Amino acid sequence: MALLIVLLALGLVQIWGSGGPLHRDGWFLRWQQAVAGQQSVAQKPGFEFGVVILLPVLLSAILLVIAESILGGLGILLVSVPLLLYSFGRGNFNESLSSYLRAWYQGDLEAAYIEAEPLLKGVQSEIPSDAQSLHRIVFRAAAYRAFERLFAVLFWFLLLGVPGAVLYRLSQLYVGNCDIASVAEADAKSAAATGDGQLARKWLWLLEWLPVRVLGFTLAIVGNFAGCYRAWREHLTCKESGSADVLEYYLEGALGGIDSSECSAGVAVSEGQRLCGAELEALQGLLSRALLMWLTVLALYVIFVS
């Protein structure tokens, strides 16, 4: 059943470009604000975060139980596919990256930065002064965005079912809302100011710690094994680096040996642009192979174990 749910959800992502039709997060922001507005909650650090995240996760689990009791396997399918789609990352990753590359090859850094904004999610307030700086920022952001929008969600879905996937996505949304509140200089009662935002970031780091390392080992198998495995082993037990940092180390190892000849751009593009473009194009191919490997392992598990 898990394999069928994943394949149906990924199929719909291919049709829509993302889970866009189901990505309506206004309810979660309103729910978070409603909980934060309760005086009893505001007096207990960390309580707001727990209530905001865990109640919807519990509701998704109850919904699954009810659907199974009424419709059996069909009920599980009808509930799980939309919830998994909702848990996938926001925006069209491939479209954003392709639009960025088109502007990058034309040498228009400002346009390239604008096209990359869905990947950056506003974390970079100013346009980098040179092309190489922009490339490193976008490469790092694209790598993490691919991880959080798909691989981390699938990991927790396969481990804990749909509630696990929902737990991860709501944790991401909570941290995102806290970041927005911080930028907007919200009042002292906001989650970002009370410490719930800091707790949420630590919790998200814990949620991503294991999936990042599983993905890193996968990248070693489907990429440059020697370079990626070395980085994977060095950061296997790291407790300080963020998920994006660790993932960048893995990808640099897995993409070792990339040269400008692998770029698909025309001959009018400079050598530096071709090399940077080749790295991002190779990143897309590497992540596609990693996803295929995960699906293959899942299929083999279903065939020989289940």
C-alpha positions as protocol buffer text, in pm:
chain_id: "A"
residue {
  index: 1
  type: MET
  ca { x: 0 y: 0 z: 0 }
}
residue {
  index: 2
  type: ALA
  ca { x: 284 y: 240 z: 85 }
}
residue {
  index: 3
  type: LEU
  ca { x: 439 y: 196 z: -261 }
}
residue {
  index: 4
  type: LEU
  ca { x: 105 y: 260 z: -433 }
}
residue {
  index: 5
  type: ILE
  ca { x: 45 y: 575 z: -224 }
}
residue {
  index: 6
  type: VAL
  ca { x: 390 y: 711 z: -305 }
}
residue {
  index: 7
  type: LEU
  ca { x: 358 y: 637 z: -678 }
}
residue {
  index: 8
  type: LEU
  ca { x: 14 y: 799 z: -701 }
}
residue {
  index: 9
  type: ALA
  ca { x: 134 y: 1108 z: -514 }
}
residue {
  index: 10
  type: LEU
  ca { x: 448 y: 1141 z: -728 }
}
residue {
  index: 11
  type: GLY
  ca { x: 240 y: 1089 z: -1042 }
}
residue {
  index: 12
  type: LEU
  ca { x: 14 y: 1379 z: -946 }
}
residue {
  index: 13
  type: VAL
  ca { x: 323 y: 1592 z: -876 }
}
residue {
  index: 14
  type: GLN
  ca { x: 444 y: 1518 z: -1230 }
}
residue {
  index: 15
  type: ILE
  ca { x: 106 y: 1625 z: -1371 }
}
residue {
  index: 16
  type: TRP
  ca { x: 71 y: 1941 z: -1164 }
}
residue {
  index: 17
  type: GLY
  ca { x: 441 y: 2026 z: -1128 }
}
residue {
  index: 18
  type: SER
  ca { x: 390 y: 2020 z: -750 }
}
residue {
  index: 19
  type: GLY
  ca { x: 116 y: 1945 z: -500 }
}
residue {
  index: 20
  type: GLY
  ca { x: -4 y: 2301 z: -561 }
}
residue {
  index: 21
  type: PRO
  ca { x: -380 y: 2239 z: -569 }
}
residue {
  index: 22
  type: LEU
  ca { x: -358 y: 2104 z: -214 }
}
residue {
  index: 23
  type: HIS
  ca { x: -102 y: 2350 z: -80 }
}
residue {
  index: 24
  type: ARG
  ca { x: -328 y: 2586 z: 112 }
}
residue {
  index: 25
  type: ASP
  ca { x: -150 y: 2687 z: 431 }
}
residue {
  index: 26
  type: GLY
  ca { x: -366 y: 2976 z: 547 }
}
residue {
  index: 27
  type: TRP
  ca { x: -546 y: 2748 z: 791 }
}
residue {
  index: 28
  type: PHE
  ca { x: -220 y: 2660 z: 963 }
}
residue {
  index: 29
  type: LEU
  ca { x: -117 y: 3023 z: 1011 }
}
residue {
  index: 30
  type: ARG
  ca { x: -460 y: 3104 z: 1155 }
}
residue {
  index: 31
  type: TRP
  ca { x: -439 y: 2799 z: 1382 }
}
residue {
  index: 32
  type: GLN
  ca { x: -93 y: 2900 z: 1501 }
}
residue {
  index: 33
  type: GLN
  ca { x: -207 y: 3256 z: 1574 }
}
residue {
  index: 34
  type: ALA
  ca { x: -517 y: 3131 z: 1756 }
}
residue {
  index: 35
  type: VAL
  ca { x: -312 y: 2906 z: 1983 }
}
residue {
  index: 36
  type: ALA
  ca { x: -51 y: 3180 z: 2043 }
}
residue {
  index: 37
  type: GLY
  ca { x: -331 y: 3417 z: 2144 }
}
residue {
  index: 38
  type: GLN
  ca { x: -431 y: 3199 z: 2438 }
}
residue {
  index: 39
  type: GLN
  ca { x: -295 y: 3340 z: 2765 }
}
residue {
  index: 40
  type: SER
  ca { x: -252 y: 2998 z: 2924 }
}
residue {
  index: 41
  type: VAL
  ca { x: -40 y: 2885 z: 2631 }
}
residue {
  index: 42
  type: ALA
  ca { x: 176 y: 3198 z: 2625 }
}
residue {
  index: 43
  type: GLN
  ca { x: 282 y: 3135 z: 2986 }
}
residue {
  index: 44
  type: LYS
  ca { x: 426 y: 2790 z: 2909 }
}
residue {
  index: 45
  type: PRO
  ca { x: 735 y: 2798 z: 2685 }
}
residue {
  index: 46
  type: GLY
  ca { x: 723 y: 2524 z: 2423 }
}
residue {
  index: 47
  type: PHE
  ca { x: 358 y: 2442 z: 2487 }
}
residue {
  index: 48
  type: GLU
  ca { x: 239 y: 2646 z: 2191 }
}
residue {
  index: 49
  type: PHE
  ca { x: 469 y: 2460 z: 1953 }
}
residue {
  index: 50
  type: GLY
  ca { x: 352 y: 2122 z: 2081 }
}
residue {
  index: 51
  type: VAL
  ca { x: -16 y: 2206 z: 2052 }
}
residue {
  index: 52
  type: VAL
  ca { x: 13 y: 2366 z: 1707 }
}
residue {
  index: 53
  type: ILE
  ca { x: 204 y: 2071 z: 1559 }
}
residue {
  index: 54
  type: LEU
  ca { x: 75 y: 1764 z: 1740 }
}
residue {
  index: 55
  type: LEU
  ca { x: -301 y: 1822 z: 1729 }
}
residue {
  index: 56
  type: PRO
  ca { x: -321 y: 1828 z: 1345 }
}
residue {
  index: 57
  type: VAL
  ca { x: -90 y: 1524 z: 1331 }
}
residue {
  index: 58
  type: LEU
  ca { x: -317 y: 1341 z: 1575 }
}
residue {
  index: 59
  type: LEU
  ca { x: -618 y: 1443 z: 1368 }
}
residue {
  index: 60
  type: SER
  ca { x: -459 y: 1297 z: 1052 }
}
residue {
  index: 61
  type: ALA
  ca { x: -402 y: 967 z: 1235 }
}
residue {
  index: 62
  type: ILE
  ca { x: -763 y: 958 z: 1356 }
}
residue {
  index: 63
  type: LEU
  ca { x: -885 y: 1036 z: 1005 }
}
residue {
  index: 64
  type: LEU
  ca { x: -686 y: 741 z: 871 }
}
residue {
  index: 65
  type: VAL
  ca { x: -832 y: 505 z: 1130 }
}
residue {
  index: 66
  type: ILE
  ca { x: -1188 y: 619 z: 1052 }
}
residue {
  index: 67
  type: ALA
  ca { x: -1132 y: 589 z: 676 }
}
residue {
  index: 68
  type: GLU
  ca { x: -992 y: 238 z: 713 }
}
residue {
  index: 69
  type: SER
  ca { x: -1277 y: 126 z: 936 }
}
residue {
  index: 70
  type: ILE
  ca { x: -1535 y: 248 z: 684 }
}
residue {
  index: 71
  type: LEU
  ca { x: -1375 y: 177 z: 345 }
}
residue {
  index: 72
  type: GLY
  ca { x: -1080 y: -48 z: 427 }
}
residue {
  index: 73
  type: GLY
  ca { x: -778 y: -17 z: 198 }
}
residue {
  index: 74
  type: LEU
  ca { x: -961 y: 223 z: -33 }
}
residue {
  index: 75
  type: GLY
  ca { x: -1019 y: 457 z: 258 }
}
residue {
  index: 76
  type: ILE
  ca { x: -650 y: 455 z: 345 }
}
residue {
  index: 77
  type: LEU
  ca { x: -569 y: 538 z: -17 }
}
residue {
  index: 78
  type: LEU
  ca { x: -822 y: 820 z: -39 }
}
residue {
  index: 79
  type: VAL
  ca { x: -689 y: 987 z: 275 }
}
residue {
  index: 80
  type: SER
  ca { x: -317 y: 910 z: 242 }
}
residue {
  index: 81
  type: VAL
  ca { x: -258 y: 1038 z: -111 }
}
residue {
  index: 82
  type: PRO
  ca { x: -396 y: 1392 z: -49 }
}
residue {
  index: 83
  type: LEU
  ca { x: -219 y: 1417 z: 286 }
}
residue {
  index: 84
  type: LEU
  ca { x: 112 y: 1303 z: 137 }
}
residue {
  index: 85
  type: LEU
  ca { x: 69 y: 1550 z: -147 }
}
residue {
  index: 86
  type: TYR
  ca { x: 4 y: 1824 z: 107 }
}
residue {
  index: 87
  type: SER
  ca { x: 321 y: 1724 z: 290 }
}
residue {
  index: 88
  type: PHE
  ca { x: 541 y: 1767 z: -18 }
}
residue {
  index: 89
  type: GLY
  ca { x: 731 y: 2093 z: -55 }
}
residue {
  index: 90
  type: ARG
  ca { x: 581 y: 2409 z: -198 }
}
residue {
  index: 91
  type: GLY
  ca { x: 641 y: 2547 z: -547 }
}
residue {
  index: 92
  type: ASN
  ca { x: 766 y: 2391 z: -870 }
}
residue {
  index: 93
  type: PHE
  ca { x: 1131 y: 2303 z: -806 }
}
residue {
  index: 94
  type: ASN
  ca { x: 1227 y: 2209 z: -1162 }
}
residue {
  index: 95
  type: GLU
  ca { x: 1059 y: 2513 z: -1314 }
}
residue {
  index: 96
  type: SER
  ca { x: 1231 y: 2752 z: -1071 }
}
residue {
  index: 97
  type: LEU
  ca { x: 1571 y: 2596 z: -1134 }
}
residue {
  index: 98
  type: SER
  ca { x: 1524 y: 2595 z: -1512 }
}
residue {
  index: 99
  type: SER
  ca { x: 1418 y: 2961 z: -1512 }
}
residue {
  index: 100
  type: TYR
  ca { x: 1721 y: 3049 z: -1302 }
}
residue {
  index: 101
  type: LEU
  ca { x: 1955 y: 2867 z: -1539 }
}
residue {
  index: 102
  type: ARG
  ca { x: 1812 y: 3045 z: -1844 }
}
residue {
  index: 103
  type: ALA
  ca { x: 1878 y: 3384 z: -1684 }
}
residue {
  index: 104
  type: TRP
  ca { x: 2217 y: 3266 z: -1558 }
}
residue {
  index: 105
  type: TYR
  ca { x: 2330 y: 3161 z: -1905 }
}
residue {
  index: 106
  type: GLN
  ca { x: 2227 y: 3504 z: -2035 }
}
residue {
  index: 107
  type: GLY
  ca { x: 2451 y: 3667 z: -1774 }
}
residue {
  index: 108
  type: ASP
  ca { x: 2162 y: 3857 z: -1612 }
}
residue {
  index: 109
  type: LEU
  ca { x: 2235 y: 3815 z: -1239 }
}
residue {
  index: 110
  type: GLU
  ca { x: 1941 y: 4026 z: -1125 }
}
residue {
  index: 111
  type: ALA
  ca { x: 1692 y: 3823 z: -1330 }
}
residue {
  index: 112
  type: ALA
  ca { x: 1861 y: 3500 z: -1220 }
}
residue {
  index: 113
  type: TYR
  ca { x: 1825 y: 3599 z: -856 }
}
residue {
  index: 114
  type: ILE
  ca { x: 1457 y: 3684 z: -904 }
}
residue {
  index: 115
  type: GLU
  ca { x: 1393 y: 3346 z: -1069 }
}
residue {
  index: 116
  type: ALA
  ca { x: 1573 y: 3172 z: -783 }
}
residue {
  index: 117
  type: GLU
  ca { x: 1372 y: 3344 z: -508 }
}
residue {
  index: 118
  type: PRO
  ca { x: 1126 y: 3051 z: -469 }
}
residue {
  index: 119
  type: LEU
  ca { x: 1429 y: 2836 z: -386 }
}
residue {
  index: 120
  type: LEU
  ca { x: 1585 y: 3093 z: -155 }
}
residue {
  index: 121
  type: LYS
  ca { x: 1258 y: 3172 z: 27 }
}
residue {
  index: 122
  type: GLY
  ca { x: 1378 y: 3521 z: 113 }
}
residue {
  index: 123
  type: VAL
  ca { x: 1677 y: 3410 z: 321 }
}
residue {
  index: 124
  type: GLN
  ca { x: 1910 y: 3623 z: 107 }
}
residue {
  index: 125
  type: SER
  ca { x: 1809 y: 3989 z: 132 }
}
residue {
  index: 126
  type: GLU
  ca { x: 2051 y: 4128 z: -125 }
}
residue {
  index: 127
  type: ILE
  ca { x: 2160 y: 4021 z: -471 }
}
residue {
  index: 128
  type: PRO
  ca { x: 2517 y: 3884 z: -454 }
}
residue {
  index: 129
  type: SER
  ca { x: 2775 y: 4110 z: -613 }
}
residue {
  index: 130
  type: ASP
  ca { x: 2929 y: 3845 z: -838 }
}
residue {
  index: 131
  type: ALA
  ca { x: 2819 y: 3542 z: -1035 }
}
residue {
  index: 132
  type: GLN
  ca { x: 3013 y: 3286 z: -833 }
}
residue {
  index: 133
  type: SER
  ca { x: 2859 y: 3401 z: -505 }
}
residue {
  index: 134
  type: LEU
  ca { x: 2512 y: 3378 z: -654 }
}
residue {
  index: 135
  type: HIS
  ca { x: 2584 y: 3031 z: -788 }
}
residue {
  index: 136
  type: ARG
  ca { x: 2700 y: 2899 z: -448 }
}
residue {
  index: 137
  type: ILE
  ca { x: 2394 y: 3043 z: -275 }
}
residue {
  index: 138
  type: VAL
  ca { x: 2154 y: 2895 z: -530 }
}
residue {
  index: 139
  type: PHE
  ca { x: 2331 y: 2558 z: -535 }
}
residue {
  index: 140
  type: ARG
  ca { x: 2307 y: 2529 z: -158 }
}
residue {
  index: 141
  type: ALA
  ca { x: 1945 y: 2645 z: -151 }
}
residue {
  index: 142
  type: ALA
  ca { x: 1840 y: 2414 z: -436 }
}
residue {
  index: 143
  type: ALA
  ca { x: 2002 y: 2114 z: -267 }
}
residue {
  index: 144
  type: TYR
  ca { x: 1823 y: 2175 z: 62 }
}
residue {
  index: 145
  type: ARG
  ca { x: 1495 y: 2261 z: -110 }
}
residue {
  index: 146
  type: ALA
  ca { x: 1498 y: 1930 z: -298 }
}
residue {
  index: 147
  type: PHE
  ca { x: 1564 y: 1749 z: 29 }
}
residue {
  index: 148
  type: GLU
  ca { x: 1294 y: 1916 z: 237 }
}
residue {
  index: 149
  type: ARG
  ca { x: 1027 y: 1910 z: -30 }
}
residue {
  index: 150
  type: LEU
  ca { x: 1056 y: 1540 z: -114 }
}
residue {
  index: 151
  type: PHE
  ca { x: 1318 y: 1318 z: 46 }
}
residue {
  index: 152
  type: ALA
  ca { x: 1257 y: 1412 z: 410 }
}
residue {
  index: 153
  type: VAL
  ca { x: 881 y: 1378 z: 358 }
}
residue {
  index: 154
  type: LEU
  ca { x: 918 y: 1033 z: 200 }
}
residue {
  index: 155
  type: PHE
  ca { x: 1155 y: 921 z: 475 }
}
residue {
  index: 156
  type: TRP
  ca { x: 910 y: 1000 z: 753 }
}
residue {
  index: 157
  type: PHE
  ca { x: 618 y: 866 z: 552 }
}
residue {
  index: 158
  type: LEU
  ca { x: 793 y: 532 z: 506 }
}
residue {
  index: 159
  type: LEU
  ca { x: 894 y: 523 z: 873 }
}
residue {
  index: 160
  type: LEU
  ca { x: 579 y: 654 z: 1046 }
}
residue {
  index: 161
  type: GLY
  ca { x: 316 y: 664 z: 774 }
}
residue {
  index: 162
  type: VAL
  ca { x: 113 y: 969 z: 677 }
}
residue {
  index: 163
  type: PRO
  ca { x: 124 y: 1122 z: 1028 }
}
residue {
  index: 164
  type: GLY
  ca { x: 505 y: 1124 z: 1001 }
}
residue {
  index: 165
  type: ALA
  ca { x: 493 y: 1312 z: 671 }
}
residue {
  index: 166
  type: VAL
  ca { x: 241 y: 1562 z: 810 }
}
residue {
  index: 167
  type: LEU
  ca { x: 455 y: 1607 z: 1121 }
}
residue {
  index: 168
  type: TYR
  ca { x: 756 y: 1704 z: 912 }
}
residue {
  index: 169
  type: ARG
  ca { x: 567 y: 1945 z: 685 }
}
residue {
  index: 170
  type: LEU
  ca { x: 393 y: 2124 z: 972 }
}
residue {
  index: 171
  type: SER
  ca { x: 726 y: 2158 z: 1150 }
}
residue {
  index: 172
  type: GLN
  ca { x: 867 y: 2322 z: 837 }
}
residue {
  index: 173
  type: LEU
  ca { x: 568 y: 2555 z: 812 }
}
residue {
  index: 174
  type: TYR
  ca { x: 596 y: 2650 z: 1177 }
}
residue {
  index: 175
  type: VAL
  ca { x: 963 y: 2742 z: 1141 }
}
residue {
  index: 176
  type: GLY
  ca { x: 882 y: 2937 z: 823 }
}
residue {
  index: 177
  type: ASN
  ca { x: 609 y: 3134 z: 1000 }
}
residue {
  index: 178
  type: CYS
  ca { x: 845 y: 3211 z: 1288 }
}
residue {
  index: 179
  type: ASP
  ca { x: 1108 y: 3337 z: 1044 }
}
residue {
  index: 180
  type: ILE
  ca { x: 851 y: 3565 z: 881 }
}
residue {
  index: 181
  type: ALA
  ca { x: 748 y: 3694 z: 1223 }
}
residue {
  index: 182
  type: SER
  ca { x: 1110 y: 3767 z: 1309 }
}
residue {
  index: 183
  type: VAL
  ca { x: 1166 y: 3960 z: 988 }
}
residue {
  index: 184
  type: ALA
  ca { x: 846 y: 4157 z: 1041 }
}
residue {
  index: 185
  type: GLU
  ca { x: 948 y: 4237 z: 1401 }
}
residue {
  index: 186
  type: ALA
  ca { x: 634 y: 4089 z: 1549 }
}
residue {
  index: 187
  type: ASP
  ca { x: 531 y: 4168 z: 1904 }
}
residue {
  index: 188
  type: ALA
  ca { x: 689 y: 4005 z: 2205 }
}
residue {
  index: 189
  type: LYS
  ca { x: 411 y: 3748 z: 2230 }
}
residue {
  index: 190
  type: SER
  ca { x: 499 y: 3587 z: 1899 }
}
residue {
  index: 191
  type: ALA
  ca { x: 648 y: 3239 z: 1887 }
}
residue {
  index: 192
  type: ALA
  ca { x: 970 y: 3380 z: 1744 }
}
residue {
  index: 193
  type: ALA
  ca { x: 1012 y: 3605 z: 2046 }
}
residue {
  index: 194
  type: THR
  ca { x: 910 y: 3359 z: 2323 }
}
residue {
  index: 195
  type: GLY
  ca { x: 1155 y: 3091 z: 2231 }
}
residue {
  index: 196
  type: ASP
  ca { x: 910 y: 2854 z: 2064 }
}
residue {
  index: 197
  type: GLY
  ca { x: 1067 y: 2946 z: 1733 }
}
residue {
  index: 198
  type: GLN
  ca { x: 1410 y: 2841 z: 1860 }
}
residue {
  index: 199
  type: LEU
  ca { x: 1263 y: 2517 z: 1992 }
}
residue {
  index: 200
  type: ALA
  ca { x: 1098 y: 2456 z: 1655 }
}
residue {
  index: 201
  type: ARG
  ca { x: 1430 y: 2499 z: 1472 }
}
residue {
  index: 202
  type: LYS
  ca { x: 1600 y: 2250 z: 1703 }
}
residue {
  index: 203
  type: TRP
  ca { x: 1314 y: 2007 z: 1654 }
}
residue {
  index: 204
  type: LEU
  ca { x: 1333 y: 2045 z: 1277 }
}
residue {
  index: 205
  type: TRP
  ca { x: 1708 y: 1981 z: 1289 }
}
residue {
  index: 206
  type: LEU
  ca { x: 1640 y: 1658 z: 1480 }
}
residue {
  index: 207
  type: LEU
  ca { x: 1376 y: 1555 z: 1227 }
}
residue {
  index: 208
  type: GLU
  ca { x: 1623 y: 1610 z: 943 }
}
residue {
  index: 209
  type: TRP
  ca { x: 1932 y: 1459 z: 1108 }
}
residue {
  index: 210
  type: LEU
  ca { x: 1867 y: 1098 z: 1004 }
}
residue {
  index: 211
  type: PRO
  ca { x: 1703 y: 1159 z: 661 }
}
residue {
  index: 212
  type: VAL
  ca { x: 1998 y: 1379 z: 553 }
}
residue {
  index: 213
  type: ARG
  ca { x: 2241 y: 1098 z: 630 }
}
residue {
  index: 214
  type: VAL
  ca { x: 2030 y: 835 z: 459 }
}
residue {
  index: 215
  type: LEU
  ca { x: 2011 y: 1057 z: 151 }
}
residue {
  index: 216
  type: GLY
  ca { x: 2386 y: 1117 z: 174 }
}
residue {
  index: 217
  type: PHE
  ca { x: 2458 y: 744 z: 157 }
}
residue {
  index: 218
  type: THR
  ca { x: 2218 y: 718 z: -138 }
}
residue {
  index: 219
  type: LEU
  ca { x: 2405 y: 998 z: -316 }
}
residue {
  index: 220
  type: ALA
  ca { x: 2730 y: 810 z: -266 }
}
residue {
  index: 221
  type: ILE
  ca { x: 2583 y: 506 z: -442 }
}
residue {
  index: 222
  type: VAL
  ca { x: 2433 y: 695 z: -737 }
}
residue {
  index: 223
  type: GLY
  ca { x: 2714 y: 954 z: -764 }
}
residue {
  index: 224
  type: ASN
  ca { x: 3088 y: 970 z: -704 }
}
residue {
  index: 225
  type: PHE
  ca { x: 3113 y: 706 z: -433 }
}
residue {
  index: 226
  type: ALA
  ca { x: 3464 y: 777 z: -307 }
}
residue {
  index: 227
  type: GLY
  ca { x: 3417 y: 1153 z: -267 }
}
residue {
  index: 228
  type: CYS
  ca { x: 3067 y: 1138 z: -122 }
}
residue {
  index: 229
  type: TYR
  ca { x: 3137 y: 846 z: 112 }
}
residue {
  index: 230
  type: ARG
  ca { x: 3437 y: 1031 z: 254 }
}
residue {
  index: 231
  type: ALA
  ca { x: 3218 y: 1334 z: 328 }
}
residue {
  index: 232
  type: TRP
  ca { x: 2940 y: 1109 z: 460 }
}
residue {
  index: 233
  type: ARG
  ca { x: 3173 y: 936 z: 704 }
}
residue {
  index: 234
  type: GLU
  ca { x: 3327 y: 1264 z: 823 }
}
residue {
  index: 235
  type: HIS
  ca { x: 2986 y: 1416 z: 904 }
}
residue {
  index: 236
  type: LEU
  ca { x: 2801 y: 1101 z: 1008 }
}
residue {
  index: 237
  type: THR
  ca { x: 2790 y: 1188 z: 1378 }
}
residue {
  index: 238
  type: CYS
  ca { x: 2812 y: 1565 z: 1345 }
}
residue {
  index: 239
  type: LYS
  ca { x: 2584 y: 1737 z: 1596 }
}
residue {
  index: 240
  type: GLU
  ca { x: 2659 y: 2099 z: 1510 }
}
residue {
  index: 241
  type: SER
  ca { x: 2625 y: 2148 z: 1133 }
}
residue {
  index: 242
  type: GLY
  ca { x: 2285 y: 2233 z: 990 }
}
residue {
  index: 243
  type: SER
  ca { x: 2108 y: 2007 z: 742 }
}
residue {
  index: 244
  type: ALA
  ca { x: 2190 y: 2236 z: 447 }
}
residue {
  index: 245
  type: ASP
  ca { x: 2559 y: 2238 z: 541 }
}
residue {
  index: 246
  type: VAL
  ca { x: 2584 y: 1860 z: 567 }
}
residue {
  index: 247
  type: LEU
  ca { x: 2392 y: 1811 z: 244 }
}
residue {
  index: 248
  type: GLU
  ca { x: 2622 y: 2053 z: 62 }
}
residue {
  index: 249
  type: TYR
  ca { x: 2926 y: 1853 z: 176 }
}
residue {
  index: 250
  type: TYR
  ca { x: 2768 y: 1532 z: 48 }
}
residue {
  index: 251
  type: LEU
  ca { x: 2676 y: 1680 z: -288 }
}
residue {
  index: 252
  type: GLU
  ca { x: 3018 y: 1831 z: -345 }
}
residue {
  index: 253
  type: GLY
  ca { x: 3162 y: 1484 z: -297 }
}
residue {
  index: 254
  type: ALA
  ca { x: 2897 y: 1310 z: -508 }
}
residue {
  index: 255
  type: LEU
  ca { x: 2942 y: 1559 z: -796 }
}
residue {
  index: 256
  type: GLY
  ca { x: 3321 y: 1540 z: -799 }
}
residue {
  index: 257
  type: GLY
  ca { x: 3465 y: 1544 z: -1151 }
}
residue {
  index: 258
  type: ILE
  ca { x: 3193 y: 1757 z: -1312 }
}
residue {
  index: 259
  type: ASP
  ca { x: 3331 y: 1967 z: -1600 }
}
residue {
  index: 260
  type: SER
  ca { x: 3192 y: 2229 z: -1838 }
}
residue {
  index: 261
  type: SER
  ca { x: 3147 y: 1978 z: -2122 }
}
residue {
  index: 262
  type: GLU
  ca { x: 2841 y: 1839 z: -1938 }
}
residue {
  index: 263
  type: CYS
  ca { x: 2657 y: 2170 z: -1968 }
}
residue {
  index: 264
  type: SER
  ca { x: 2363 y: 2173 z: -2211 }
}
residue {
  index: 265
  type: ALA
  ca { x: 2389 y: 2547 z: -2287 }
}
residue {
  index: 266
  type: GLY
  ca { x: 2496 y: 2684 z: -2623 }
}
residue {
  index: 267
  type: VAL
  ca { x: 2851 y: 2773 z: -2728 }
}
residue {
  index: 268
  type: ALA
  ca { x: 2793 y: 3143 z: -2658 }
}
residue {
  index: 269
  type: VAL
  ca { x: 2808 y: 3081 z: -2283 }
}
residue {
  index: 270
  type: SER
  ca { x: 3136 y: 3153 z: -2104 }
}
residue {
  index: 271
  type: GLU
  ca { x: 3344 y: 2873 z: -1954 }
}
residue {
  index: 272
  type: GLY
  ca { x: 3260 y: 2979 z: -1598 }
}
residue {
  index: 273
  type: GLN
  ca { x: 2888 y: 2987 z: -1670 }
}
residue {
  index: 274
  type: ARG
  ca { x: 2905 y: 2648 z: -1837 }
}
residue {
  index: 275
  type: LEU
  ca { x: 3079 y: 2494 z: -1535 }
}
residue {
  index: 276
  type: CYS
  ca { x: 2830 y: 2636 z: -1286 }
}
residue {
  index: 277
  type: GLY
  ca { x: 2538 y: 2539 z: -1508 }
}
residue {
  index: 278
  type: ALA
  ca { x: 2678 y: 2188 z: -1547 }
}
residue {
  index: 279
  type: GLU
  ca { x: 2693 y: 2154 z: -1168 }
}
residue {
  index: 280
  type: LEU
  ca { x: 2326 y: 2245 z: -1123 }
}
residue {
  index: 281
  type: GLU
  ca { x: 2218 y: 2024 z: -1413 }
}
residue {
  index: 282
  type: ALA
  ca { x: 2418 y: 1737 z: -1262 }
}
residue {
  index: 283
  type: LEU
  ca { x: 2249 y: 1807 z: -928 }
}
residue {
  index: 284
  type: GLN
  ca { x: 1908 y: 1752 z: -1087 }
}
residue {
  index: 285
  type: GLY
  ca { x: 2019 y: 1426 z: -1244 }
}
residue {
  index: 286
  type: LEU
  ca { x: 2177 y: 1304 z: -920 }
}
residue {
  index: 287
  type: LEU
  ca { x: 1862 y: 1374 z: -719 }
}
residue {
  index: 288
  type: SER
  ca { x: 1648 y: 1197 z: -980 }
}
residue {
  index: 289
  type: ARG
  ca { x: 1868 y: 886 z: -955 }
}
residue {
  index: 290
  type: ALA
  ca { x: 1851 y: 901 z: -575 }
}
residue {
  index: 291
  type: LEU
  ca { x: 1470 y: 912 z: -588 }
}
residue {
  index: 292
  type: LEU
  ca { x: 1464 y: 621 z: -832 }
}
residue {
  index: 293
  type: MET
  ca { x: 1684 y: 420 z: -595 }
}
residue {
  index: 294
  type: TRP
  ca { x: 1453 y: 489 z: -301 }
}
residue {
  index: 295
  type: LEU
  ca { x: 1153 y: 372 z: -506 }
}
residue {
  index: 296
  type: THR
  ca { x: 1342 y: 63 z: -621 }
}
residue {
  index: 297
  type: VAL
  ca { x: 1435 y: -33 z: -265 }
}
residue {
  index: 298
  type: LEU
  ca { x: 1075 y: 22 z: -155 }
}
residue {
  index: 299
  type: ALA
  ca { x: 946 y: -194 z: -441 }
}
residue {
  index: 300
  type: LEU
  ca { x: 1191 y: -474 z: -357 }
}
residue {
  index: 301
  type: TYR
  ca { x: 1084 y: -456 z: 8 }
}
residue {
  index: 302
  type: VAL
  ca { x: 719 y: -487 z: -92 }
}
residue {
  index: 303
  type: ILE
  ca { x: 789 y: -781 z: -323 }
}
residue {
  index: 304
  type: PHE
  ca { x: 1019 y: -987 z: -103 }
}
residue {
  index: 305
  type: VAL
  ca { x: 929 y: -891 z: 254 }
}
residue {
  index: 306
  type: SER
  ca { x: 568 y: -773 z: 277 }
}
